Amino acid sequence: MPTRILHVSDLHFGARDDPILERGLASLIERVTPEVVIASGDLTDRGRRDQHERAAGFLKRLGPPVLAIPGNHDIPYAFPARFTSTWAEFERQWRTTEPEYVSPEAHVVGLNSVRPWRHQSGGISEQQLERATTKLLQASTEKLRVVVGFGRMSWSTGVSDEFRKRRLRIASRVLPPVDEACVVLRFGAHGRLRLRWTSAAHASGR
């Protein structure tokens, strides 16, 4: 049976809460039975505690395990909290900004690209991607292996020139080794999803 992953992003709780969304996703989950839900950022609108509580409650009620990473809207909008307690409310709900999901079928690594001193653009460092590479190299080659990030990304060139959003700064050297190591599904946010499959993906039927 194929490994199924449900990807959601840009929920923006606090700005556009929609009761229809929960019913629709619950129905979708019942039909496709995903192994894990990936929530790739902007779960809230202004990173406030009540917004994080509503977003986390919504996602956890869906049923499957949730792997969540922050977006630029998930940290405090106002000073000084933006710098003094950047991750406090997100980690109150999700414990970490760079989670992992590991099962017999899949290995998912989340990367935190949010930088509080940048409003829209972010960054992923060499060190972050090297850690992700190491984790995925250690995973079984039989697993579906996934890297999750937030932002508009062009993994082959390091930055994206699409649309008018600010670019996500990514170390340009590190993703090719990840490609050599594994089959990678790359989930982003801000309405963009890129899929890149290697031949091993087709061979495994995932």
Residue pairs with C-beta under 8 A, 6 or more apart in sequence:
2 205
2 206
3 35
3 105
3 106
3 144
3 206
4 32
4 33
4 34
4 35
5 34
5 35
5 36
5 37
5 38
5 106
5 108
5 144
5 146
5 185
6 25
6 28
6 29
6 32
6 34
6 36
6 37
6 38
6 64
7 37
7 38
7 40
7 187
7 193
8 25
8 37
8 38
8 39
8 40
8 59
9 39
9 40
9 41
9 42
9 71
9 150
9 187
9 188
9 189
9 190
9 191
10 41
10 42
10 71
10 189
10 190
10 191
11 21
11 39
11 42
11 43
11 44
11 55
11 58
12 42
12 43
12 44
12 45
12 73
13 43
13 44
13 45
13 51
13 52
13 54
13 55
13 58
14 44
14 45
14 46
14 48
14 50
14 51
14 54
15 45
16 45
17 54
21 58
22 58
22 61
22 62
25 62
26 62
26 63
29 37
29 62
29 63
29 64
34 64
35 64
35 65
35 103
35 105
35 106
36 64
36 65
36 66
36 67
36 101
36 103
36 106
36 108
37 59
37 62
37 64
37 65
37 66
37 67
38 66
38 67
38 68
38 108
38 146
38 148
38 187
39 59
39 66
39 67
39 68
39 69
40 68
40 69
40 71
40 148
40 149
40 150
40 187
40 188
40 189
41 69
41 70
41 71
41 72
41 73
41 74
41 114
41 150
41 151
41 189
41 190
42 71
42 72
42 73
42 74
42 150
42 189
42 190
43 52
43 55
43 56
43 59
43 68
43 70
43 71
43 73
43 74
44 51
44 52
44 55
44 73
44 74
45 51
45 73
46 73
46 76
46 77
47 73
47 74
47 75
47 76
47 77
47 89
47 90
48 76
48 89
49 89
49 92
52 74
52 89
52 90
52 92
52 93
53 93
55 93
56 68
56 93
56 94
59 66
59 68
60 66
65 101
67 99
67 100
67 101
67 108
67 110
67 148
68 93
68 94
68 99
68 110
69 97
69 98
69 99
69 110
69 111
69 112
69 148
69 149
69 150
70 87
70 90
70 97
70 112
70 114
70 150
71 114
71 150
71 151
71 189
71 190
72 114
72 118
72 119
72 120
72 122
72 150
72 151
74 89
74 90
74 114
75 82
75 86
75 87
75 90
75 114
75 116
76 82
76 85
76 86
76 89
82 116
83 116
83 117
86 116
87 97
90 97
91 97
97 110
97 112
97 114
98 109
98 110
98 111
98 112
98 128
99 110
100 107
100 108
100 109
100 110
100 135
101 107
101 108
102 108
102 139
104 143
105 143
105 144
106 143
106 144
106 145
106 146
107 135
107 136
107 139
107 140
107 143
107 144
107 145
107 146
108 145
108 146
108 148
109 132
109 135
109 136
109 145
109 146
109 147
109 148
110 148
110 149
111 124
111 128
111 129
111 132
111 147
111 148
111 149
112 128
112 150
113 122
113 123
113 124
113 149
113 150
113 151
113 168
113 170
114 122
114 150
115 121
115 122
115 123
118 166
119 166
120 165
120 166
121 151
121 165
121 166
121 167
121 168
121 169
122 150
122 151
122 168
122 169
123 168
123 169
123 170
124 149
124 168
124 169
124 170
124 171
125 171
126 171
126 173
126 174
129 170
129 171
129 174
129 175
129 178
130 174
132 147
132 178
133 174
133 177
133 178
133 181
136 145
136 147
136 178
136 181
136 182
136 184
137 181
137 182
139 145
139 182
141 182
141 200
142 204
144 183
144 185
144 201
144 204
144 206
145 181
145 182
145 183
145 184
145 185
146 184
146 185
146 186
146 187
147 178
147 184
147 185
147 186
147 187
148 186
148 187
149 168
149 186
149 187
149 188
150 168
150 188
150 189
150 190
151 165
151 168
151 188
151 189
151 190
152 160
152 162
152 163
152 165
152 167
152 168
152 188
152 190
152 192
153 160
153 168
153 170
153 186
153 188
153 192
153 194
154 160
154 161
154 162
155 170
155 175
155 186
155 194
155 196
156 175
157 172
158 169
158 170
158 171
158 172
159 167
159 168
159 169
159 170
159 172
160 167
160 168
161 167
162 192
165 190
178 184
179 196
179 198
182 200
183 197
183 198
183 200
183 201
183 204
183 206
184 196
184 198
185 195
185 196
185 197
186 194
186 195
186 196
187 193
188 194
